[in-house]
Amino acid sequence: MNLICSVLYSRLCIHAELNEYEQAIEDFSKAIELNPNYAGAYYNRGIAYAKLNQHERAIEDYNKAIELNPASCGGLRKQRDSIFRNP
């Protein structure tokens, strides 16, 4: 299952790089379905939501990523908080 998540994660990163945010969200959601504890998928799906101005959903995903991986979330907290300042 981790291999499937890794392949899916790579594919969705390509979508994000091509500004295909809707497709990236679908792929990140599938990765989360396969592994609900995958903090990176929540983080990156949050970025895609933010790019689509879906700030409430972005914040929800950022919060989940922070909850799952609090040790590496300093930058993520700043990114989440910037949405509050610049919606």
Backbone hydrogen bonds in HBPLUS format (Angstrom, degrees):
<---DONOR---> <-ACCEPTOR-->    atom                        ^
c    i                          cat <-CA-CA->   ^        H-A-AA   ^      H-
h    n   atom  resd res      DA  || num        DHA   H-A  angle D-A-AA Bond
n    s   type  num  typ     dist DA aas  dist angle  dist       angle   num
A0005-CYS N   A0001-MET O   2.98 MM   4  6.31 159.9  2.02 152.5 157.8     1
A0006-SER N   A0002-ASN O   2.90 MM   4  6.10 153.0  1.97 143.2 150.8     2
A0007-VAL N   A0003-LEU O   2.92 MM   4  6.18 160.8  1.96 153.7 157.9     3
A0008-LEU N   A0004-ILE O   2.92 MM   4  6.06 168.2  1.93 153.6 157.4     4
A0009-TYR N   A0005-CYS O   2.78 MM   4  5.85 155.0  1.84 144.9 152.7     5
A0010-SER N   A0006-SER O   3.01 MM   4  6.21 155.2  2.07 144.3 150.0     6
A0011-ARG N   A0007-VAL O   3.03 MM   4  6.31 158.7  2.07 149.9 155.6     7
A0012-LEU N   A0008-LEU O   2.94 MM   4  6.19 159.8  1.98 153.1 158.4     8
A0013-CYS N   A0009-TYR O   3.02 MM   4  6.20 145.5  2.14 144.7 153.8     9
A0014-ILE N   A0010-SER O   3.21 MM   4  6.52 146.1  2.33 142.2 150.4    10
A0014-ILE N   A0011-ARG O   3.15 MM   3  5.22 123.4  2.49  95.1 108.9    11
A0015-HIS N   A0011-ARG O   3.14 MM   4  6.58 154.1  2.21 145.3 152.0    12
A0016-ALA N   A0012-LEU O   2.98 MM   4  6.25 157.8  2.03 146.4 152.0    13
A0017-GLU N   A0013-CYS O   2.92 MM   4  6.17 156.3  1.98 145.6 151.9    14
A0018-LEU N   A0014-ILE O   3.02 MM   4  6.27 141.0  2.17 146.0 156.5    15
A0018-LEU N   A0015-HIS O   3.13 MM   3  5.13 126.3  2.43  94.4 108.4    16
A0020-GLU N   A0015-HIS O   2.78 MM   5  4.84 161.1  1.81 156.6 150.2    17
A0019-ASN N   A0016-ALA O   3.01 MM   3  4.95 159.0  2.06 108.3 111.2    18
A0024-ALA N   A0020-GLU O   2.97 MM   4  6.20 154.0  2.04 149.1 157.6    19
A0025-ILE N   A0021-TYR O   2.85 MM   4  6.04 156.3  1.91 149.2 154.6    20
A0026-GLU N   A0022-GLU O   3.11 MM   4  6.43 155.0  2.17 144.0 150.4    21
A0027-ASP N   A0023-GLN O   3.01 MM   4  6.31 160.2  2.05 150.8 155.5    22
A0028-PHE N   A0024-ALA O   2.78 MM   4  6.02 165.5  1.80 157.8 162.0    23
A0029-SER N   A0025-ILE O   2.87 MM   4  5.95 157.3  1.92 147.0 153.5    24
A0030-LYS N   A0026-GLU O   3.02 MM   4  6.28 148.0  2.12 141.2 149.8    25
A0031-ALA N   A0027-ASP O   2.91 MM   4  6.24 155.5  1.98 150.1 156.9    26
A0032-ILE N   A0028-PHE O   2.90 MM   4  6.18 152.6  1.98 148.5 156.1    27
A0033-GLU N   A0029-SER O   2.88 MM   4  6.12 148.1  1.99 141.7 151.0    28
A0034-LEU N   A0030-LYS O   3.00 MM   4  6.30 150.4  2.09 146.3 153.5    29
A0035-ASN N   A0031-ALA O   2.88 MM   4  6.10 145.2  2.00 142.6 153.1    30
A0038-TYR N   A0035-ASN O   3.10 MM   3  5.64 148.9  2.21 131.4 129.3    31
A0041-ALA N   A0038-TYR O   3.09 MM   3  5.61 133.1  2.32 111.5 122.7    32
A0043-TYR N   A0039-ALA O   2.93 MM   4  6.19 164.1  1.96 156.0 160.8    33
A0044-ASN N   A0040-GLY O   2.95 MM   4  6.09 169.7  1.97 147.4 150.1    34
A0045-ARG N   A0041-ALA O   2.88 MM   4  5.92 152.9  1.95 143.3 151.5    35
A0046-GLY N   A0042-TYR O   2.89 MM   4  6.01 149.2  1.98 143.9 152.5    36
A0047-ILE N   A0043-TYR O   3.09 MM   4  6.52 145.1  2.21 142.2 151.6    37
A0048-ALA N   A0044-ASN O   3.06 MM   4  6.39 159.2  2.10 146.5 151.0    38
A0049-TYR N   A0045-ARG O   2.86 MM   4  6.18 160.1  1.90 152.2 157.7    39
A0050-ALA N   A0046-GLY O   2.90 MM   4  6.12 157.7  1.95 147.3 153.6    40
A0051-LYS N   A0047-ILE O   2.91 MM   4  6.21 152.7  1.99 150.3 157.8    41
A0052-LEU N   A0048-ALA O   3.17 MM   4  6.46 133.9  2.40 139.5 151.2    42
A0052-LEU N   A0049-TYR O   3.03 MM   3  5.11 132.4  2.27  97.3 110.7    43
A0054-GLN N   A0049-TYR O   2.85 MM   5  5.00 165.7  1.87 151.4 146.4    44
A0053-ASN N   A0050-ALA O   2.93 MM   3  4.85 157.8  1.98 109.1 111.5    45
A0058-ALA N   A0054-GLN O   3.00 MM   4  6.27 155.1  2.07 149.4 157.4    46
A0059-ILE N   A0055-HIS O   2.89 MM   4  6.09 163.6  1.91 154.3 157.2    47
A0060-GLU N   A0056-GLU O   3.06 MM   4  6.32 157.0  2.11 144.7 151.1    48
A0061-ASP N   A0057-ARG O   3.02 MM   4  6.31 160.4  2.05 151.3 155.6    49
A0062-TYR N   A0058-ALA O   2.86 MM   4  6.14 160.2  1.89 154.1 160.3    50
A0063-ASN N   A0059-ILE O   2.83 MM   4  6.00 163.9  1.86 153.6 157.8    51
A0064-LYS N   A0060-GLU O   3.02 MM   4  6.27 152.1  2.10 143.3 151.0    52
A0065-ALA N   A0061-ASP O   2.92 MM   4  6.16 159.5  1.96 151.5 156.8    53
A0066-ILE N   A0062-TYR O   2.93 MM   4  6.19 156.6  1.98 151.5 157.9    54
A0067-GLU N   A0063-ASN O   2.89 MM   4  6.12 155.5  1.95 145.5 152.6    55
A0068-LEU N   A0064-LYS O   2.92 MM   4  6.17 155.2  1.99 150.2 156.3    56
A0069-ASN N   A0065-ALA O   2.90 MM   4  5.99 145.1  2.03 145.5 154.8    57
A0072-SER N   A0069-ASN O   3.40 MM   3  6.19 152.8  2.48 119.1 123.7    58
A0077-ARG N   A0073-CYS O   2.88 MM   4  6.00 158.3  1.93 154.1 157.9    59
A0078-LYS N   A0074-GLY O   3.29 MM   4  6.61 155.3  2.35 143.3 149.4    60
A0079-GLN N   A0075-GLY O   2.98 MM   4  6.24 156.5  2.03 147.0 153.5    61
A0080-ARG N   A0076-LEU O   2.84 MM   4  6.07 165.2  1.86 156.1 159.8    62
A0081-ASP N   A0077-ARG O   2.86 MM   4  5.99 164.1  1.88 149.5 154.3    63
A0082-SER N   A0078-LYS O   2.92 MM   4  6.07 139.5  2.09 142.5 152.9    64
A0083-ILE N   A0080-ARG O   3.14 MM   3  5.55 140.9  2.30 106.5 116.5    65
A0084-PHE N   A0081-ASP O   3.09 MM   3  5.26 123.3  2.43  98.0 111.6    66
A0085-ARG N   A0081-ASP O   3.28 MM   4  6.70 146.8  2.40 142.6 151.4    67
A0086-ASN N   A0082-SER O   2.83 MM   4  5.96 150.1  1.92 147.5 155.7    68
